[in-house]
Amino acid sequence: MNLRLNTLAKMVDPDSKVADIGTDHAYLPIELVRSGKIKYAIASDVAEGPLENAKNDIAEAGLSDQIETRLGNGLETITHQDQVDTVVIAGMGGKLMVDILDTAWSKDFQFKNLVLEPNIGEAGVRNWLMMHNYEIVAEKLIAEAGHTYELIKACLTANKHDLTEKDIFFGPFIIREKNPVFYQKWQGQLAYNEKLLKNLNKARNKDEDRINEIEHNIQLIKEELSDD
């Protein structure tokens, strides 16, 4: 397994009942079961091709009795009878991730632990977690194969855990650690936002709200990059 999946695996509690949504060859559940960290997992995907790959890899690992594959959209493949306590969703956009979590929440699915890796729109995911009484308990910012990844572990609690604007934007643990990947990621994001602002200002019909938003984001990023 690669660094991203290994880091996700470390965020899963021992003896959890795991649902891996949008499973990637079921690499994660296979590793978790094979290592003895968990005994049972559901590997779910919306597409038949990837699910077939997952099924083959599970069979090859000799774990068909412990990892069940299910075809379907998001968390709609999970029932209350499954007693899943940990949901892993990795490698999709934050907006789609929030939609999946929202749909499940509206059907009274409140999972104890969420292990998430949005590949864009991380702030929206953190905001959803805060608004639904999840406490972010761990985060990792890693770089692999030319990409940066933000990995988030959150636990459901009885109360709302307020995050600051910067906590939501950068990540409460990530902003405190500020590892070398932090500077790599946000220097790139600063350049991207500055270019975007230039283009927005050139437009004949200016989107003032978007311009203000990007200017604000640039300000936030500059403050954190200079605040050593």
N, C-alpha and C positions, 0 to 999 in steps of 0.2 A: 504493500500500500504506500501511497505517496504521503508527503508531509501533511497535506491538508486533511486527508482522511484519518491519518494517525492522530492528529490533534483533535479532530472531532471525536474519535473513539475514546480518547482520554477524558473527554467531558461527560461521557455517559457513566452514570453510577453503577456499581456492581449490582447484579441480580435485578436489574430493571427489566420491565417488559417493554420492548422497543418496537416502534413503527418507523421504518425508514421510508419517507415519502419522496418519490422521484428517485428511486434507488438506482445507483450507478453500478450495474453488474452485480449488485448486492455485496460489493466489496466490504462495506462497513459492517453489516450484520454478520457476514461470514467471519470476519476478523474477531468481532465481539464474542460470537459463540465458540469459535475455534479456540480462542484464548481462555475460555472458561469464565469470562467476565459476566456474561449473561447466558441464560439457558434457552431463551425463546425470542424470536423476532418475526415481525411481518415486514416483507419487502414489497412495496407498492409502487406501481407506475401507471401513468395514463396511456402509455403507448405499448402495443403488443411486442414490438421488436426488442426494446430494452428489457422488457419483462421476461421474454423468452431467453435472452442472454443471461439474465439473473438466475432463471430456473436451471439452466445448464451448469452455470458456475456453482450453484448450491449443490446440485446433484454430484458434480465432480468432487466437491469438498466432503461429500458424504453427510450432508447436514439437512437433507430434505425433511427429516422428522422434526427438526428444530426451527427451521426458517420457512415460513409460509409465504408464497407469492400471491399477490392480489392485483387484478387489473381494475383501474378506475381512477376517477378524478380526485386529486388531493386527498383529504382525510375522509372522503365519502366511502372509502373501502374499510374503514374502521367502525366497529360496533361497540356498544357499551359492554357487551359480554366479553370482549377481548381483554378488558381491564388493562389497557395500555397506560403506562404511567410516564413514558418518555417518548417524545416525538422528535425525530431528526428530519430537518428539511434543509438540504444543501444544494447549492449550485443553481439557484433560480433568482429572478429579480425580486426585490423587496416588496413591490406592489402585489405581485402574484402570491407571494408568501403570506402577506397580510390578508388577502382575499381568502386564501385557504384556511387560515386561522379563524377569520371572522365567520366564515360559513360554518365551521365546526362549533364555534362558540355559540352561534345562534341556535344550534341543535343541542345545547347543553353539554358539549364536550369541553371539559376544563382539565387539561392535562397537567400533571404535577411538574414535569420538567420539559423544557423545550431546548433543543440544541440546534442552532440555526446558523446558516452561512449564506446570507444574501450576497449576490455578486454585484448588486447595484441597489441604491435606495435603502441603505442601512439605517438612516435616520428615521425613516417611516416605520421600520420594524421596531426600533427602540421606543418610538412614541406609542405604538400599539401595545407593546409589553407594559409600559408605564400605565397606560389607561386601563389595562385589564389586570392590575394588581400583581404583575410579575416583577420579581426583583432580579436584576441582572447580577449574577454571582461570579461569573468568569467571562473573560474575553481574551482573544488572541488575535493579533494582527501579524500575518505571515506573508512571505513572498515565495512564489514557486513558479517556475517555468514562465517568467516574464509577467506574471499577474500578482496582484496583492489580494488577500482574502481576510475578511473580518469574520471571526467565529464568535458566536455569542451563546452563553448558557444562561437560562433564566428559570427561576423556580416560582411557582404560584404561591402567593401569600394571602393573608386576610386583609391587608391594607395596601393602599397605593404608595409606591416608592417614587417620590418626585425626583426628576432629573433636571439638571440645568440645561439651558439651550446648548451649551458646549458639550455636555455629557451625551445629549441626543445626537448631536452632529458628528462628534468624533468617537464616542464610546467612553463611558466612565472609567474603565480600567485602562483602555488604550491610551487615553489622554494623560493618565498619570504615569504610565510606563514610558511612553514616548521612545520606543525602540528605534533602531536605525530604519526599519521599514516605514515607520510613521513619517519620517522626513522624506523618504523616497516617494511615498504615496502622495503626500500633501503638497510637495513641490510640483509634482505632475499635475495635481488637481488645480493648483494655483494658476499654472500656465494655461490649462484648459479653460478655466473660468475667465481669465483675462482676455483670451482670444474670443471667447463667446461674447463677452461684454462689448468688445470692439465691433463684432458683427451685428449685435443687437442695436448698437448706437448708429450703425450705418443704414439700418432699415428705414424705408420711407415712412411707414406707419410704425412708430415706436411702441413697443409693449412696455410701458412704464413700470408696471408691476413686476414683470420678469427682470427688467433692468435693475430695479431696487433690490430684488431678491439676490441677484448675482453679485451686486456691489456689496451687499451685506455678507454674503458667503466669503467673498474675497477678503473682507475685513477680518472675519473670524479666523480664516486660514493664516493670514499674515500675522495676526496676534500670537497664534500658537507656534508658528515657525520661528518667531523672533523671541518668544518667551522661554528662554533656557534657564 
